[in-house]
Amino acid sequence: MDTDLRESETPEYTLLNAKIGGSFGHLRFSVGLSNLLDRTYMEHLSYQRDPFRSGAKVYEPGRNIYANVAVVF
């Protein structure tokens, strides 16, 4: 933490993520869930990202579900 840059302490957090996948022939697939417990958190110094330089703290997204499919050749 650099007080000259007006940085403030960011609370610690723990996230629980899950992912499962497999393959079938030339296809690879996976599905996952990020932030399983829907924890409210912010990355350290997240307010430095444009357009949020005003000092507003930006929380990260809540629970996210995703799926990926790839063709391997």
Biopython code that builds the backbone (N, CA, C, O; Angstrom):
import numpy as np
from Bio.PDB.StructureBuilder import StructureBuilder

atoms = [
    (1, "MET", "N", (0.851, -1.174, 0.000)),
    (1, "MET", "CA", (0.000, 0.000, 0.000)),
    (1, "MET", "C", (0.897, 1.236, 0.000)),
    (1, "MET", "O", (1.780, 1.368, 0.847)),
    (2, "ASP", "N", (0.667, 2.138, -0.950)),
    (2, "ASP", "CA", (1.452, 3.354, -1.082)),
    (2, "ASP", "C", (0.566, 4.545, -0.729)),
    (2, "ASP", "O", (-0.289, 4.940, -1.523)),
    (3, "THR", "N", (0.762, 5.108, 0.439)),
    (3, "THR", "CA", (-0.073, 6.229, 0.875)),
    (3, "THR", "C", (0.185, 7.487, 0.056)),
    (3, "THR", "O", (-0.693, 8.346, -0.029)),
    (4, "ASP", "N", (1.376, 7.623, -0.557)),
    (4, "ASP", "CA", (1.656, 8.775, -1.417)),
    (4, "ASP", "C", (0.745, 8.783, -2.647)),
    (4, "ASP", "O", (0.417, 9.847, -3.171)),
    (5, "LEU", "N", (0.340, 7.603, -3.102)),
    (5, "LEU", "CA", (-0.566, 7.497, -4.255)),
    (5, "LEU", "C", (-2.022, 7.369, -3.829)),
    (5, "LEU", "O", (-2.898, 7.091, -4.648)),
    (6, "ARG", "N", (-2.268, 7.573, -2.546)),
    (6, "ARG", "CA", (-3.605, 7.477, -1.964)),
    (6, "ARG", "C", (-4.237, 6.091, -2.140)),
    (6, "ARG", "O", (-5.453, 5.965, -2.292)),
    (7, "GLU", "N", (-3.390, 5.053, -2.118)),
    (7, "GLU", "CA", (-3.904, 3.695, -2.186)),
    (7, "GLU", "C", (-4.499, 3.325, -0.836)),
    (7, "GLU", "O", (-4.016, 3.769, 0.205)),
    (8, "SER", "N", (-5.534, 2.520, -0.856)),
    (8, "SER", "CA", (-6.118, 2.032, 0.389)),
    (8, "SER", "C", (-6.039, 0.505, 0.404)),
    (8, "SER", "O", (-5.914, -0.139, -0.637)),
    (9, "GLU", "N", (-6.113, -0.045, 1.594)),
    (9, "GLU", "CA", (-6.013, -1.491, 1.742)),
    (9, "GLU", "C", (-7.242, -2.174, 1.141)),
    (9, "GLU", "O", (-8.368, -1.702, 1.299)),
    (10, "THR", "N", (-7.009, -3.285, 0.452)),
    (10, "THR", "CA", (-8.089, -4.063, -0.140)),
    (10, "THR", "C", (-8.306, -5.303, 0.726)),
    (10, "THR", "O", (-7.349, -6.023, 1.014)),
    (11, "PRO", "N", (-9.539, -5.564, 1.144)),
    (11, "PRO", "CA", (-9.783, -6.753, 1.964)),
    (11, "PRO", "C", (-9.477, -8.035, 1.181)),
    (11, "PRO", "O", (-9.629, -8.083, -0.039)),
    (12, "GLU", "N", (-9.047, -9.061, 1.903)),
    (12, "GLU", "CA", (-8.778, -10.336, 1.238)),
    (12, "GLU", "C", (-10.089, -11.038, 0.923)),
    (12, "GLU", "O", (-11.125, -10.744, 1.518)),
    (13, "TYR", "N", (-10.029, -11.978, -0.027)),
    (13, "TYR", "CA", (-11.206, -12.746, -0.400)),
    (13, "TYR", "C", (-10.768, -14.110, -0.930)),
    (13, "TYR", "O", (-9.618, -14.299, -1.327)),
    (14, "THR", "N", (-11.700, -15.045, -0.928)),
    (14, "THR", "CA", (-11.468, -16.379, -1.468)),
    (14, "THR", "C", (-12.635, -16.715, -2.381)),
    (14, "THR", "O", (-13.794, -16.495, -2.028)),
    (15, "LEU", "N", (-12.326, -17.247, -3.556)),
    (15, "LEU", "CA", (-13.359, -17.628, -4.513)),
    (15, "LEU", "C", (-13.370, -19.136, -4.696)),
    (15, "LEU", "O", (-12.344, -19.798, -4.536)),
    (16, "LEU", "N", (-14.525, -19.671, -5.029)),
    (16, "LEU", "CA", (-14.661, -21.085, -5.340)),
    (16, "LEU", "C", (-15.119, -21.188, -6.792)),
    (16, "LEU", "O", (-16.191, -20.698, -7.145)),
    (17, "ASN", "N", (-14.302, -21.829, -7.633)),
    (17, "ASN", "CA", (-14.607, -22.021, -9.044)),
    (17, "ASN", "C", (-14.665, -23.516, -9.338)),
    (17, "ASN", "O", (-14.005, -24.307, -8.664)),
    (18, "ALA", "N", (-15.447, -23.907, -10.337)),
    (18, "ALA", "CA", (-15.543, -25.312, -10.737)),
    (18, "ALA", "C", (-15.535, -25.390, -12.263)),
    (18, "ALA", "O", (-16.101, -24.534, -12.943)),
    (19, "LYS", "N", (-14.874, -26.446, -12.797)),
    (19, "LYS", "CA", (-14.806, -26.620, -14.249)),
    (19, "LYS", "C", (-14.699, -28.112, -14.546)),
    (19, "LYS", "O", (-13.995, -28.841, -13.847)),
    (20, "ILE", "N", (-15.387, -28.553, -15.566)),
    (20, "ILE", "CA", (-15.314, -29.946, -15.999)),
    (20, "ILE", "C", (-15.314, -29.954, -17.527)),
    (20, "ILE", "O", (-15.927, -29.094, -18.159)),
    (21, "GLY", "N", (-14.634, -30.914, -18.102)),
    (21, "GLY", "CA", (-14.569, -30.970, -19.551)),
    (21, "GLY", "C", (-14.198, -32.357, -20.032)),
    (21, "GLY", "O", (-13.934, -33.269, -19.248)),
    (22, "GLY", "N", (-14.188, -32.480, -21.322)),
    (22, "GLY", "CA", (-13.843, -33.756, -21.926)),
    (22, "GLY", "C", (-13.629, -33.588, -23.415)),
    (22, "GLY", "O", (-13.602, -32.473, -23.937)),
    (23, "SER", "N", (-13.479, -34.717, -24.088)),
    (23, "SER", "CA", (-13.304, -34.671, -25.536)),
    (23, "SER", "C", (-14.056, -35.829, -26.164)),
    (23, "SER", "O", (-14.272, -36.873, -25.548)),
    (24, "PHE", "N", (-14.439, -35.612, -27.389)),
    (24, "PHE", "CA", (-15.145, -36.622, -28.172)),
    (24, "PHE", "C", (-14.696, -36.456, -29.610)),
    (24, "PHE", "O", (-15.090, -35.504, -30.285)),
    (25, "GLY", "N", (-13.873, -37.380, -30.078)),
    (25, "GLY", "CA", (-13.328, -37.247, -31.425)),
    (25, "GLY", "C", (-12.478, -35.997, -31.541)),
    (25, "GLY", "O", (-11.511, -35.818, -30.800)),
    (26, "HIS", "N", (-12.847, -35.129, -32.482)),
    (26, "HIS", "CA", (-12.104, -33.880, -32.702)),
    (26, "HIS", "C", (-12.660, -32.710, -31.889)),
    (26, "HIS", "O", (-12.211, -31.574, -32.048)),
    (27, "LEU", "N", (-13.623, -32.980, -31.030)),
    (27, "LEU", "CA", (-14.228, -31.907, -30.228)),
    (27, "LEU", "C", (-13.704, -31.951, -28.800)),
    (27, "LEU", "O", (-13.580, -33.020, -28.202)),
    (28, "ARG", "N", (-13.403, -30.790, -28.273)),
    (28, "ARG", "CA", (-13.097, -30.622, -26.854)),
    (28, "ARG", "C", (-14.136, -29.686, -26.281)),
    (28, "ARG", "O", (-14.498, -28.695, -26.916)),
    (29, "PHE", "N", (-14.611, -29.981, -25.110)),
    (29, "PHE", "CA", (-15.653, -29.144, -24.511)),
    (29, "PHE", "C", (-15.418, -29.021, -23.008)),
    (29, "PHE", "O", (-14.806, -29.885, -22.381)),
    (30, "SER", "N", (-15.915, -27.937, -22.461)),
    (30, "SER", "CA", (-15.860, -27.737, -21.013)),
    (30, "SER", "C", (-16.979, -26.799, -20.593)),
    (30, "SER", "O", (-17.430, -25.956, -21.370)),
    (31, "VAL", "N", (-17.411, -26.957, -19.375)),
    (31, "VAL", "CA", (-18.373, -26.045, -18.764)),
    (31, "VAL", "C", (-17.825, -25.687, -17.387)),
    (31, "VAL", "O", (-17.138, -26.486, -16.749)),
    (32, "GLY", "N", (-18.131, -24.510, -16.953)),
    (32, "GLY", "CA", (-17.600, -24.082, -15.671)),
    (32, "GLY", "C", (-18.477, -23.059, -14.990)),
    (32, "GLY", "O", (-19.398, -22.491, -15.577)),
    (33, "LEU", "N", (-18.158, -22.849, -13.739)),
    (33, "LEU", "CA", (-18.859, -21.877, -12.922)),
    (33, "LEU", "C", (-17.812, -21.114, -12.124)),
    (33, "LEU", "O", (-17.061, -21.706, -11.349)),
    (34, "SER", "N", (-17.763, -19.801, -12.314)),
    (34, "SER", "CA", (-16.834, -18.945, -11.582)),
    (34, "SER", "C", (-17.580, -18.257, -10.452)),
    (34, "SER", "O", (-18.740, -17.873, -10.604)),
    (35, "ASN", "N", (-16.913, -18.104, -9.327)),
    (35, "ASN", "CA", (-17.491, -17.455, -8.154)),
    (35, "ASN", "C", (-18.762, -18.190, -7.712)),
    (35, "ASN", "O", (-19.828, -17.592, -7.561)),
    (36, "LEU", "N", (-18.618, -19.480, -7.514)),
    (36, "LEU", "CA", (-19.733, -20.373, -7.182)),
    (36, "LEU", "C", (-20.602, -19.850, -6.042)),
    (36, "LEU", "O", (-21.825, -19.978, -6.096)),
    (37, "LEU", "N", (-19.997, -19.266, -5.020)),
    (37, "LEU", "CA", (-20.750, -18.791, -3.859)),
    (37, "LEU", "C", (-21.234, -17.350, -4.003)),
    (37, "LEU", "O", (-21.761, -16.766, -3.055)),
    (38, "ASP", "N", (-21.052, -16.783, -5.190)),
    (38, "ASP", "CA", (-21.507, -15.423, -5.502)),
    (38, "ASP", "C", (-20.949, -14.397, -4.519)),
    (38, "ASP", "O", (-21.679, -13.551, -4.004)),
    (39, "ARG", "N", (-19.648, -14.486, -4.268)),
    (39, "ARG", "CA", (-18.943, -13.602, -3.329)),
    (39, "ARG", "C", (-18.806, -12.200, -3.923)),
    (39, "ARG", "O", (-18.480, -12.063, -5.102)),
    (40, "THR", "N", (-19.048, -11.164, -3.131)),
    (40, "THR", "CA", (-18.825, -9.785, -3.550)),
    (40, "THR", "C", (-17.376, -9.428, -3.232)),
    (40, "THR", "O", (-16.952, -9.506, -2.079)),
    (41, "TYR", "N", (-16.612, -9.034, -4.260)),
    (41, "TYR", "CA", (-15.198, -8.712, -4.058)),
    (41, "TYR", "C", (-14.741, -7.710, -5.113)),
    (41, "TYR", "O", (-15.409, -7.491, -6.123)),
    (42, "MET", "N", (-13.589, -7.114, -4.849)),
    (42, "MET", "CA", (-12.981, -6.219, -5.841)),
    (42, "MET", "C", (-11.499, -6.535, -5.919)),
    (42, "MET", "O", (-10.868, -6.879, -4.920)),
    (43, "GLU", "N", (-10.956, -6.414, -7.121)),
    (43, "GLU", "CA", (-9.526, -6.616, -7.322)),
    (43, "GLU", "C", (-8.765, -5.446, -6.710)),
    (43, "GLU", "O", (-9.280, -4.330, -6.646)),
    (44, "HIS", "N", (-7.556, -5.699, -6.268)),
    (44, "HIS", "CA", (-6.718, -4.648, -5.695)),
    (44, "HIS", "C", (-6.533, -3.512, -6.698)),
    (44, "HIS", "O", (-6.174, -3.751, -7.851)),
    (45, "LEU", "N", (-6.771, -2.305, -6.271)),
    (45, "LEU", "CA", (-6.632, -1.090, -7.096)),
    (45, "LEU", "C", (-7.521, -1.115, -8.334)),
    (45, "LEU", "O", (-7.146, -0.553, -9.363)),
    (46, "SER", "N", (-8.685, -1.750, -8.262)),
    (46, "SER", "CA", (-9.580, -1.828, -9.418)),
    (46, "SER", "C", (-10.013, -0.449, -9.901)),
    (46, "SER", "O", (-10.396, -0.294, -11.060)),
    (47, "TYR", "N", (-9.958, 0.552, -9.025)),
    (47, "TYR", "CA", (-10.382, 1.892, -9.430)),
    (47, "TYR", "C", (-9.398, 2.537, -10.401)),
    (47, "TYR", "O", (-9.685, 3.614, -10.923)),
    (48, "GLN", "N", (-8.254, 1.919, -10.660)),
    (48, "GLN", "CA", (-7.292, 2.481, -11.602)),
    (48, "GLN", "C", (-7.670, 2.202, -13.053)),
    (48, "GLN", "O", (-7.102, 2.806, -13.962)),
    (49, "ARG", "N", (-8.630, 1.287, -13.288)),
    (49, "ARG", "CA", (-9.025, 0.952, -14.654)),
    (49, "ARG", "C", (-9.905, 2.050, -15.234)),
    (49, "ARG", "O", (-10.857, 2.488, -14.588)),
    (50, "ASP", "N", (-9.597, 2.492, -16.430)),
    (50, "ASP", "CA", (-10.466, 3.454, -17.111)),
    (50, "ASP", "C", (-11.794, 2.785, -17.396)),
    (50, "ASP", "O", (-11.784, 1.580, -17.646)),
    (51, "PRO", "N", (-12.920, 3.443, -17.381)),
    (51, "PRO", "CA", (-13.133, 4.869, -17.132)),
    (51, "PRO", "C", (-13.391, 5.192, -15.665)),
    (51, "PRO", "O", (-14.072, 6.173, -15.367)),
    (52, "PHE", "N", (-12.866, 4.397, -14.752)),
    (52, "PHE", "CA", (-13.176, 4.549, -13.344)),
    (52, "PHE", "C", (-12.077, 5.264, -12.563)),
    (52, "PHE", "O", (-11.954, 5.030, -11.361)),
    (53, "ARG", "N", (-11.288, 6.109, -13.177)),
    (53, "ARG", "CA", (-10.197, 6.800, -12.502)),
    (53, "ARG", "C", (-10.688, 7.831, -11.494)),
    (53, "ARG", "O", (-9.878, 8.481, -10.832)),
    (54, "SER", "N", (-11.976, 7.986, -11.372)),
    (54, "SER", "CA", (-12.519, 8.957, -10.424)),
    (54, "SER", "C", (-12.333, 8.515, -8.978)),
    (54, "SER", "O", (-12.622, 9.282, -8.060)),
    (55, "GLY", "N", (-11.856, 7.292, -8.761)),
    (55, "GLY", "CA", (-11.692, 6.776, -7.414)),
    (55, "GLY", "C", (-12.810, 5.845, -7.004)),
    (55, "GLY", "O", (-12.789, 5.292, -5.905)),
    (56, "ALA", "N", (-13.806, 5.662, -7.893)),
    (56, "ALA", "CA", (-14.900, 4.742, -7.579)),
    (56, "ALA", "C", (-14.369, 3.319, -7.572)),
    (56, "ALA", "O", (-13.639, 2.925, -8.481)),
    (57, "LYS", "N", (-14.725, 2.555, -6.568)),
    (57, "LYS", "CA", (-14.295, 1.160, -6.502)),
    (57, "LYS", "C", (-15.237, 0.321, -7.347)),
    (57, "LYS", "O", (-16.457, 0.471, -7.276)),
    (58, "VAL", "N", (-14.664, -0.556, -8.142)),
    (58, "VAL", "CA", (-15.435, -1.356, -9.087)),
    (58, "VAL", "C", (-15.436, -2.810, -8.626)),
    (58, "VAL", "O", (-14.382, -3.445, -8.572)),
    (59, "TYR", "N", (-16.596, -3.334, -8.299)),
    (59, "TYR", "CA", (-16.701, -4.730, -7.886)),
    (59, "TYR", "C", (-16.665, -5.634, -9.113)),
    (59, "TYR", "O", (-17.117, -5.253, -10.193)),
    (60, "GLU", "N", (-16.130, -6.822, -8.935)),
    (60, "GLU", "CA", (-16.068, -7.815, -10.004)),
    (60, "GLU", "C", (-17.436, -8.464, -10.163)),
    (60, "GLU", "O", (-18.265, -8.403, -9.256)),
    (61, "PRO", "N", (-17.675, -9.095, -11.331)),
    (61, "PRO", "CA", (-18.980, -9.721, -11.558)),
    (61, "PRO", "C", (-19.251, -10.837, -10.539)),
    (61, "PRO", "O", (-18.321, -11.403, -9.964)),
    (62, "GLY", "N", (-20.496, -11.135, -10.330)),
    (62, "GLY", "CA", (-20.882, -12.214, -9.418)),
    (62, "GLY", "C", (-20.673, -13.569, -10.083)),
    (62, "GLY", "O", (-19.692, -13.776, -10.797)),
    (63, "ARG", "N", (-21.578, -14.464, -9.847)),
    (63, "ARG", "CA", (-21.494, -15.825, -10.370)),
    (63, "ARG", "C", (-21.564, -15.803, -11.903)),
    (63, "ARG", "O", (-22.399, -15.106, -12.480)),
    (64, "ASN", "N", (-20.689, -16.566, -12.553)),
    (64, "ASN", "CA", (-20.655, -16.657, -14.016)),
    (64, "ASN", "C", (-20.639, -18.115, -14.438)),
    (64, "ASN", "O", (-19.890, -18.924, -13.890)),
    (65, "ILE", "N", (-21.470, -18.441, -15.414)),
    (65, "ILE", "CA", (-21.500, -19.779, -16.003)),
    (65, "ILE", "C", (-20.967, -19.647, -17.418)),
    (65, "ILE", "O", (-21.324, -18.713, -18.136)),
    (66, "TYR", "N", (-20.113, -20.579, -17.822)),
    (66, "TYR", "CA", (-19.562, -20.503, -19.177)),
    (66, "TYR", "C", (-19.411, -21.896, -19.771)),
    (66, "TYR", "O", (-19.352, -22.894, -19.053)),
    (67, "ALA", "N", (-19.350, -21.943, -21.104)),
    (67, "ALA", "CA", (-19.154, -23.193, -21.845)),
    (67, "ALA", "C", (-18.194, -22.917, -22.988)),
    (67, "ALA", "O", (-18.250, -21.857, -23.611)),
    (68, "ASN", "N", (-17.322, -23.860, -23.261)),
    (68, "ASN", "CA", (-16.374, -23.750, -24.358)),
    (68, "ASN", "C", (-16.422, -25.015, -25.210)),
    (68, "ASN", "O", (-16.527, -26.127, -24.692)),
    (69, "VAL", "N", (-16.345, -24.825, -26.517)),
    (69, "VAL", "CA", (-16.269, -25.937, -27.457)),
    (69, "VAL", "C", (-15.157, -25.593, -28.441)),
    (69, "VAL", "O", (-15.095, -24.475, -28.953)),
    (70, "ALA", "N", (-14.273, -26.566, -28.705)),
    (70, "ALA", "CA", (-13.177, -26.357, -29.653)),
    (70, "ALA", "C", (-13.077, -27.563, -30.579)),
    (70, "ALA", "O", (-13.314, -28.702, -30.174)),
    (71, "VAL", "N", (-12.724, -27.290, -31.817)),
    (71, "VAL", "CA", (-12.480, -28.350, -32.790)),
    (71, "VAL", "C", (-10.965, -28.452, -32.967)),
    (71, "VAL", "O", (-10.299, -27.469, -33.290)),
    (72, "VAL", "N", (-10.436, -29.648, -32.751)),
    (72, "VAL", "CA", (-9.007, -29.885, -32.864)),
    (72, "VAL", "C", (-8.744, -30.618, -34.166)),
    (72, "VAL", "O", (-9.333, -31.668, -34.421)),
    (73, "PHE", "N", (-7.855, -30.065, -34.996)),
    (73, "PHE", "CA", (-7.494, -30.757, -36.253)),
    (73, "PHE", "C", (-6.058, -30.575, -36.541)),
    (73, "PHE", "O", (-5.562, -31.078, -37.549)),
]
sb = StructureBuilder()
sb.init_structure("model")
sb.init_model(0)
sb.init_chain("A")
sb.init_seg("    ")
for serial, (resi, resn, name, xyz) in enumerate(atoms, 1):
    if name == "N":
        sb.init_residue(resn, " ", resi, " ")
    sb.init_atom(name, np.array(xyz, "f"), 0.0, 1.0, " ", f" {name:<3s}", serial, name[0])
structure = sb.get_structure()
